[in-house]
Amino acid sequence: MNFEHTEERRMLADSLNRFIAEQYSFEKRDRIAQSAHGFSPEIWQQFAELGVIGALFRETDGGFGGAGFDIAVVFEALGRGLVVEPILGSAVLAGEAIAAAGNEAQKAVLADIIGGTTIAAFAHDEPDSHYELARVLTRAERSVNGWVLNGAKAVVLQGEQADLFVVSARTAGATDDEAGISLFLVSAKTPGLVVCGCPSIDGGRVAELSLSGVSLGADALLGVEGRGHTTLERAIGRGVLALCAESLGAMEAAKAATLDYLRTRKQFGVFIGSFQALQHRMADLLLEIEQARSTVINAAAALDADRLTRERALSAAKVSIGRIGALVAEESIQMHGGIGMTWELPLAHYAKRLIMIDHQLGDEDHHLQRFIALGQQMAI
C-alpha cells in the first residue's frame, strides 16, 4: 500500500505549516488560549479561507477531502502549533454527525461550517459517562410540536461560542443501551439551554450544558430516531484519528525542542547532547515517535474500512498515542531539567497537551479494553 501523500495533501500541509509558523507564534497562541473567547475569530476565518476546514469534509458534503489522511495531515500541523481554534469540535465531530445523518435541509449548514461563519459543537459526553459511548442520561420526549429535552452535557469544546449544538439524548431503552439514542440539532439561542463555560487546563475553553425543558421542532431530529449510536461512533472515530495526529504533531515539536536544547546547553564545559546516557534516551524516544506515526498511518488507512477493522485500528492508535505521548512529555521535560516545567517555555504547554489528549474521547485504558472486545467480536 502506498502511504505517500498526494500532491494536494502535501501542498495543504506546506501551506498550513507555513501559516502556523508565520502567523501563530507561541506567544500569540498563549494570548489566544487565555482570552475570553478561548480562540481567535480572525484566525478561524483565515483557516477557513486556507481551505483547512473544507479539507476535512468529503466532496459530496461541500468539501474537497474528508479521507483519513486529510484529517491526519491537517491535525498533525495543528498539533505542531498547539492550535486552539474549534476545528475538532466543529468540523470533525459535529460536522461528521451532520454529514452522516442529516437530511438535505440539515446539511445546508455544512456550507457555513466550512466557510467559518457557523461554529458547531458536539455535546455528547455527560458528567458520569466516563467515555462509554452508549451511556446517555439526557432524555428526549415527544411533544405536540416535536421534542422536549432535559439533561446535562459536559466538556463541550468551545461551547460558549457555538452557534449550533449536536446533542445526543435517549428516546428509548435503558441508560447504557446502544439502541434508543437519538441526535438533535439545537440552536444556541433555544430557550431552556444554559451554557456555562470555563478555561481548559491545556488552553482554550470548554462548557457545560444544562437542558431544561428545551422544546424543539420535529425537524430538529438528526437521522433516524433511536439509531444515533452508529453516527456517534463514526463521528467520534474521526475525532480519535484527529487527536492521534494532533498528538503526533505535538510530539514532533517536543522532540525538536529537546534536540535543540541538547545541542546548545552546556554542562562541565561540553554540550549535554554528547552525554551517552542522554543520547540513548533520545534514540529511544525517536523510535517511539516513529511507532506513533505508524499507528496514525494505520488508523488513517482504515478509516473507510469495515466497522471492526476501522474501530480496532482507531483504538490501537489511541492506546499507542496515550502511552507514547506521556513518555515524550516526561522524557522531554526531564532532559530539559527544571527549565522544562516553566510556564514561559513552550515545551511545558506541549507536555500538558500531550497528557490531556490521552483523556479526550477515551484514554489508554478505555481503548485497550475496547480493542480487546472488538477482537473478540472478530473471532466469533
N, C-alpha and C positions, 0 to 999 in steps of 0.2 A: 504494500500500500504506500502511495506517495503522500508524505506528510508535509511537503513543501507548500508554502502559502502561494496563492495565486498572485499575479501582479497587482490586482486591485487591492487585495488584503495587505500586501507589502506597502503599497502607496498609502493606504489608510493608516497603517501602523507608523510609517515615517512621518506623515502629517500630524498625527496625534502626539507622537513623542516629541516632535519639534515644538508644537504648540505648548505642551505642558512645560518643556524645558525653558521656553522663552517667556511665557505668559503666566506661569503657575509656580512661581518660586516658593520655597518652603515658608518664607516669611509671609508671603501673600496668602498662602494656604492656611497658615496658622491664624491669621486675622479673620479669614472667611469662616473657618471652623468654629471660632469663638463668637461670631456675630449673632445678632438676634435671629436672623434668617437661618443660620446654620449652613448656608451655601450662597453662592453669588448668582443672582438672576442674570447678570451680564455674561458671566462665564457659561451659564446654562444655555443662553441663546447662541453663544459662539460655538458650543458643542453641536447644537442643532444645525447651525449653518455649515459646519465642517462635515456634516453627514454622520457624525458619531452615533446619534440616536437611530437614524434611518438604517444604519448597518446592522442593527440588532433585530430588525423586522424583515420578514420574507417579502418578496415582490408582490405576492397576492394580497398582502396587508398594507401595501404602500411604501415598503422599504426597499432595500436593494441588497439584502444579505440574509441574516437570520439563521445561518447554519452554525454548528458548534464552533467551528474555527473562527467565524466572525466574532462571536462572543468572546472567545479566548484572546484574540488579537486586541480587541478594544479594552478588555478589563486588565490584561497584563500591563498595558500602557497606563491605565488609570491607577493601578497598584503602585507603579513606579513613582507616580506623582502624589500619592495619598489623596486622591481627588475625593471630595465630599459631596459633590453635586448628586441629585437624586436619580442617577441613571439606573441603579439596580432596582429600586422600588418602583419607579415609574415605567421605564422602558422594558425591563426584563420580567419582573413579577406581575405587576398589574397589566402591563401591555400584552404579555403572553396569554393571560387569563381571558382578556377581552378578545384577542385574536383567535383563540382556540374555541371559545364557546359563544361568542357574541353573534347576534343576527346582524343584518346589513345596517340597520339603524344604529345599533350599538357600536359597530365597528367604525362608524363615521368619526368617532372621537380619536381614533388612532392617528389620523392625519394631524390633529392638533398636538398629540403627544410627540409625534415625530418632529413636528415643527417647533416644539419647545414652548408653545403657547398654553398648553394644559399640562399640569402635573398630576399624575395619578398615583395613588398609594395603595399598597397591598395590606389589608387588615385581616389577617387570619389568626396569628398567634394570640393566645389568651393567657391570663395571669398564671394559670396552673397547668398549661398544656404540656410543657417540657418536651418540645419537639415532636410530640405524637400528632401526626397529620390528621387523624380521624377524630381527635378529641376536641369537640366543638360544643360548648355550652350555650353560646348565643342562640336564641330561638327566633324563628320567623313564623308567624301565624297568619293565615289568610284573613283578609278583611273584606268588606263590601267592595272597596275600590282597588284592592291589591294585597299588600302585605304590611305587617307591623313587626318591627324588630326590637328586641330587648336583649341586652347583654353588654359585654365589655371586651375590648381588644387591647393588646399590649405591644409595646416596642414597634410601633408603626413608623417606618422610616420616613422622615420629613413630613409627618402627618399634619403639622401646623400649616404648612404652605400648600398642601394638596387641594386641588380643585374637585377631585373625584376620588372616591374610595371603591375598591373591590372588597366587599365584605362577605365572609363566609358565615352561614347560620344554619342551624339544624331545623329542618322542616318535618323530619320523621326519624324514628329509631332512637336507640339508646345513645348515651353520651359518646361512646367510643366506636360506634358503628360507622363503617365506611359508607354504607347506603344511608340516604336521608340528609346528606349535606348539600345545601344549595348556595349559589353565589348571587350577589346582588350588587348593582351599581348604585352608589349612594352619593349624591351631591354633598359637598362640604357645607352647603347652606341649608341643609334639610333640618327642620325643627326637631328637637329631641336628640340631636347629635352634639355631644360635647367633646371637644378636643383639648387635651391638656399636654403641653409639650415640656421637654426638659433636655438639657445637653447630654449627649452620649459620652462615654468615657474616652472614646478614641477619636472624637471630633464630629462635628455636625450635630443634628438634633433628632430626637425620636418623640413619639407621642403615645399617650393612652387615649383610647376612645371609649366613651360611655354612650350607649344607645338605649334611650328610654322612650318607649312608645313612638319610635321612628316610623312614620307612615310613608309607604312607597306605593307607586302605581304598579299595575301588573307588568308594565314594560320594564321594570327595574330588574326582573329576574334574568340572570345571565346564564344562558344554556338551559338544560332540562332540569326541572325540579327534582331534587334528591340525588342527582348524579354529578355533583360538583367535585367529588373526590378525585376523579381521573384528571380533571382540569387542574386542580390544585397540585397534583403530583407532577404534571408536566411543567407547570409554571415554576414550581419550587426546584425541579430538576435543572432547569435552565439557570435558576438563581445559584444553585450549588456549583455549577460549572463556572459561572461568572466569579463567584467568590474564590474558587480554587485558582483561577487565572489571576485574579487580583492579588492573591497571596503570593503567587509566583513572582509577579512584578515587584512586590514589596521585598521579597527575599533577594531578588537581584540587586535592588537598591541597597539593602543592608550589606550584602556581600561586597559590593563596590566600595561602600564607605569603609568597611572593615579592612579591605585590602589597601586602600589608600592610607589608612591610619597605620597599618603595619609597615608600610614603606616610608613613612615620614616621621614617626615617633621614635625617638632615640632613648636608650637606657644604657648606662655604663659605656657611653660613647659610641654605641652602634645602633643601627636600626633594629627594632624588635622583630621585624619580619625575618631577620636572619636566625632567630632562635628556632632550633629544630622542633621543639615541643609545639610552638605556635604554628609552624609550617605544617606539622602533622594534623593539628586540629583544623586548620584552614582547608587542607586537602580533603579531609573527611566531610567538611561542610559543603565543599563544591560538589562532591559526589552525591550527597543527599539532595542538593538543589536540582541536580540533573535527574535524579529519581522523581522528584516532584514534577519536573517538566514532563517526564514520560507519562505520569498518571493524568496530567491535564490533557495531553495529546490523545491518550486513550479515551478519556471521557468525552472530549470534543468529537472524536471519530464515531463514538457510539450514540451520540445524541439522537440520531434519527433511526436507530436500530429498534428491534422489538423491545417490549417493555422490560422484561427481565434482564436482557443484555444491557440495556440503557441504564437502568436503575442500579445494577451491580457496579457498572463502571463508574457511575457518579458517586456512589457510596465509597467505593475503593479509593477514588481520588480524594474525597473529603477526609477519609481516615489518614491517608499519607500526608495530606496538606496539614492536618491538625498536628500530627507528630513532628513533621519536619519544620513547620512554621515555628513551633515552640522551641525547637532545637536551634534554629537560626537566630531567633530573638535572644536566647540565653547565651549562646556562644559569641555572638557579635558584641553584646554588652560586656561579657567577661573579657574578651580580647581588647576592648577599649579601656578596660579598667573603670575607675569611678566616674570618669567623664561620660561614659556611656549612659548613665542614668540621668544626666542633667536635662532639664526641660528645653534648654536652648539648642541642644544638639538634635538634628533630625532623627538620628538613629533611635532615640528613645520613643519617638512617635511611631516609627516603623515597627518597632518591637511590640508596642501596645496594640497596633492594628493587627499584627500577625496573630497575637493571642486572641483578640476579640473575633477574628474571622472564624476561628475554631468553634465559637459559641453561636454563630449565626446559622440558621437553617439546619441545626443538628450538629452536635460536637463529635469528637473522635469516637467516644464510646457508643453513642447512639448509632452512628453509621457502621461501626464494626458489627454490632448486633444485627443491623438491617442487612448488611452484606451476607452474613451467615444465613439469615432467614430466607433471603432471596435465593441463595444457593440451594437450600433445601427444597424450595419450590421447583427449581430447575431439575432437581434429581427425581422428582415424583413422576 
